[in-house]
Amino acid sequence: MRKVLIVLGIVIVVLAGLGYAAWALRVPRTLWLWVLIQSGKPDEDIFATEPPPAPDYASSEAWAALPYRADAADTAPAGFAPIPDDAAPADVFFVHPTTYFGKQNWNQPLDDAAVNQATDERSIRNQASVFNGCCRIYAPRYRQATFYVFIGQGDAELEGIRRAYVDVKEAFRHYLETWNDGRPFLIASHSQGSRYALWLIQDMVQGTPLEKQFVNAYVVGYAIPSEWFSRELTDIGPCERPDQTGCVASWSTYAEGADTSRSRVSIRHRYGDAFESNEGKALDCTNPLTWDARSPSAGAGANIGAWIYPTTGSQSPAPIPGLTGARCEDGALYITPPDLVAYNAAVLPGKNYHNYDYQLFYMNIRENAALRVKAFLEQIPSVD
């Protein structure tokens, strides 16, 4: 029975997360979340285990996306095409979200082909690809913490994410030393990956010469306290204008009327050597339809295109304009739920549209990334 629960939990979550698993709507979300929680805990204590072998970032197999090769990050909506890598004026370093739900280890073994495929088909194709209109895309594979870490929390969570961050930091260092060559760069991420993206900015960008190359960051699906910028990221603040550079854009998406309490009590941030929960703290929110702190709300007419690549067939669909509006309030981004099954199959309990943080606003993000790169390049002094 236990084996059945394990398989069922993984199947439901993975297929639902792909976007077009219509049958998942008929499974109560509280049921499949319960199945996942019950079946996903690794058997051994995390401190009694060794992490899987570390990736070698000199090998292309350690990367989910790289320039000058064909991969899922090259996908684009119908009617659009990636900018050729030779012509891309900037780079993006993208840290993918959780795609590992296994229990054989607290962190993903990187030779797990099924997990790597899920990463490529879900995150790289539907999220990282948004940047192929402006940038060369570098997306490392890393020993991500298994999903249960974020349910159980405690010391296991902190150790699991510590192990994962070792890889992300090494991948970023390899990117800088091997490929960056002084080019402008963005940092982008989702969910679990957004923890590590924030730490990269804090540990490796802030207060270093890299600040002069840093275009901006899209740190999505991970609620950031406003005070974190004043306490920890003192040189790099939240984005407040559409063409602002050297800033961080962040949002977490919920349906109107959602319970957003989990983003406050269950998410912790690093302050120095300690971790503090978000409880009682004001949270940051960037509206991806306006990108303007003075305009926290926008109707559906401002949405120039939602986009999800289908799980069946090989034809990329066109973007869907006007799918939903969005408004920031009290640190959350609220939407009117769209009518399409593709944008509802993996909604989390509490009306949480976490799995669609990028897809609902895909074309707006694509356009904004290009705008910020353009603004950054215009700030560089010309050389006569």
C-alpha positions, 0 to 999 in steps of 0.5 A: 500500500505504501508503494502505491501511495508513493507512486500515486502522489508523485504521478498526481503532482507531476502530471498536474504540474504540467498544465494540461492534466485535466483529470487532475481537476477531478482529484481533490487537491487536499487529497493529493497534497495529503498523499504527497506529504505522507509518501514523500518523507525520506526514510533516513534522517537527513543528517544520517545521509550523504548528498548525491555526487556533486555536479561537474559544471564543466559538463554540458549535462550539468545544465538544463539550458545553455546557449549554442545548443538546442534545449527546452529554453529555445521554445517560443510562443507561435509567432515569436522566435528566440533571439540568436545567441550571437545577437543576444546583448545579455545573459540570464542565469535561471534557477529552476523550482522544485521538480524533485518529489522523491524520497530516496534522498533528501536532495535530487540525484542528478542522474535521475533522468525522469526528474531532469525531463520534468525540469526541462518540460515544466520549468525550462520550457514554460518559465526560463524560455520567457527570456529567450527574446533578450538573452542567452539562457544559462540554467544549471541542474542542481541537487535540489531539496526534495519537496518534503523538506518544505513541508517538514521544515525545521533542521531538515529544511535548512540542511536540504537548502544548504546542500542545494545552494552549494551547487547553485553558487558553484554553477554561478561561479562557473558561469562567471568564470567561463562564459560571462566575459563582462556581459550584462546579466539578469538573475531569474528564478521560481519557488525553491530556486528563488531562495538561492537567487536571492542569496546569489545576489546578496553573496556574490553581486551586492558590493562587488564589481558585478553590480555594474553588470547586473541588469535586474532580477525576477525572483518569483514565487517566494514571498520576500519581506520588504524589510529584507531589502533594508536589512540584507540587500541594502544596495539593491532594492525592489523594482518600482518602475518598468525600466528600472535596473539594478533591482528585484521584481517579485510576486506570488499569485493567488485567486481573489479571496485566497488564504495567503497565510502560508506565505507568512508563517511557513516561509523563512528568510536568512538574516545573517546566520539565522532564519526568521519567518515572514509572520507579521512582516510586510511583503514585497509585490511587483505587479507583472502587468504594470511593473510600477509601484504607483500602479498596483492594479491592472485589468485584463486588458493590460495582459498581453499574453499568457502562455503554456506549452501543451503536454501533448503535440509538438505545436507551440500555441499562440499567447492568450491576451487578456486572460486575467488582470492582477493587483498587488495587495498586502504582499500578494498578487491577486487574480480573477481565476481564468476559465481555461483548464490549462491554467487551473489543473495545478492550482494549490490548496488555498487558491494558490496559483504558484504553479502559474506565476510565470505562465499567466504573465508570460508575454509581459515578462518577456517584453519587460526583460527586453525593456530592462536590458535596453535601458541598461545598455543605454546607461553604458557610456559610449566610447568614442 
